[in-house]
Amino acid sequence: MFCRSLVRWSACVALAACAAFFVPAKGHAQFGGESAASAFSIPQAQLIQPADLNRLLQGPEKSRPLVLQVGSRMMFAESHIAGSQFAGPGVQASGLQLLDSKVATMAKNRFIVIYCGCCPWNHCPNVGPAFKHLHDMGFTNVKVLYLANNFGDDWVNKGYRVEHGL
Amino acid sequence: MLLAGMAMALAAQHAHAQKPQPHQSTRQPAPQFIRKDLNGHAVNLRALKGKVVLLNFWATWCGPCQVELPKFSAWQKQYGASGLKVIAVSMDDEAAPVRAVARKLKLDMPVVMGDAKLGTLYGGVLGLPVTYLIARDGTVAARIEGKADLAGMETSIQKLLGQR
């Protein structure tokens, strides 16, 4: 009886876990397959994981990317990746203008990492438009930091370096 | 092994959603603040001692927040007479879009503008939504990160309202 319940429980857990595993896979849809405003529109090859960015930021200066926060100014003031710059929320026209000004004089092959982390990845309104904007401007080496839950969980709580204030 | 990994992933997802605070006697006091709401009325947390406070950090650009807010507003109507007070803290950079959304959603609660200082005071609001349940004695009963399990949250509120 116990064994049968255990098997049934295990099957349920496996099914639910499979669903949990496969749903986020949508986040790796190819560019153009989703709305341009969606974080899902960003190709998997353009994503960078927090641990990888953290490693890069601790490496030699010449291999470090320019890191731009394209989310809320208030959240940037509360906490942001050490050395990153506020570049305006990607969901707003004024935000994209600020992003323009940040990259205006840069070579199109400059290594840039953008991030937000305001909301879970599938709800972030900012990284999709910001990525598309840089792509449309001709930047060829842009990565988007994949923050599955939010900046607090996926960067701050991992112990990676942060700074506070504007 | 695969099964164990999957179960752990599920457990981790659940743990992310709800972070209940310790037992009543060891709970921490909710950080005090006084802010003016969008209508210019002062919201003083200390003055709400004796009520159960639902303190929700949200923003106009946060999708899950737009789902939760109408429910919180409905709870304010339903449980207000029993002692519930809902306060919405917007983490938007500007008040104009907040006013528009508050009007559109017909929010029946004080809406105040937050800032980095208030976010830090509340343990860091570095992802939205974040909701605090504050007991009648002014202590933090729960911090809920991400889109809430609304049925579970309502049960928690009912329990807190039942505590005198």
Boltz contact constraints between the chains, C-beta under 6 A:
constraints:
  - contact:
      token1: [A, 10]
      token2: [B, 3]
      max_distance: 6.0
  - contact:
      token1: [A, 13]
      token2: [B, 7]
      max_distance: 6.0
  - contact:
      token1: [A, 14]
      token2: [B, 3]
      max_distance: 6.0
  - contact:
      token1: [A, 17]
      token2: [B, 6]
      max_distance: 6.0
  - contact:
      token1: [A, 17]
      token2: [B, 9]
      max_distance: 6.0
  - contact:
      token1: [A, 17]
      token2: [B, 10]
      max_distance: 6.0
  - contact:
      token1: [A, 73]
      token2: [B, 93]
      max_distance: 6.0
  - contact:
      token1: [A, 74]
      token2: [B, 91]
      max_distance: 6.0
  - contact:
      token1: [A, 74]
      token2: [B, 93]
      max_distance: 6.0
  - contact:
      token1: [A, 74]
      token2: [B, 116]
      max_distance: 6.0
  - contact:
      token1: [A, 77]
      token2: [B, 116]
      max_distance: 6.0
  - contact:
      token1: [A, 78]
      token2: [B, 116]
      max_distance: 6.0
  - contact:
      token1: [A, 78]
      token2: [B, 119]
      max_distance: 6.0
  - contact:
      token1: [A, 78]
      token2: [B, 120]
      max_distance: 6.0
  - contact:
      token1: [A, 79]
      token2: [B, 126]
      max_distance: 6.0
  - contact:
      token1: [A, 91]
      token2: [B, 61]
      max_distance: 6.0
  - contact:
      token1: [A, 119]
      token2: [B, 62]
      max_distance: 6.0
  - contact:
      token1: [A, 119]
      token2: [B, 128]
      max_distance: 6.0
  - contact:
      token1: [A, 123]
      token2: [B, 63]
      max_distance: 6.0
  - contact:
      token1: [A, 123]
      token2: [B, 64]
      max_distance: 6.0
  - contact:
      token1: [A, 125]
      token2: [B, 61]
      max_distance: 6.0
  - contact:
      token1: [A, 150]
      token2: [B, 126]
      max_distance: 6.0
  - contact:
      token1: [A, 150]
      token2: [B, 127]
      max_distance: 6.0
  - contact:
      token1: [A, 151]
      token2: [B, 126]
      max_distance: 6.0
  - contact:
      token1: [A, 151]
      token2: [B, 127]
      max_distance: 6.0
  - contact:
      token1: [A, 152]
      token2: [B, 124]
      max_distance: 6.0
  - contact:
      token1: [A, 152]
      token2: [B, 126]
      max_distance: 6.0
  - contact:
      token1: [A, 152]
      token2: [B, 127]
      max_distance: 6.0
  - contact:
      token1: [A, 156]
      token2: [B, 126]
      max_distance: 6.0
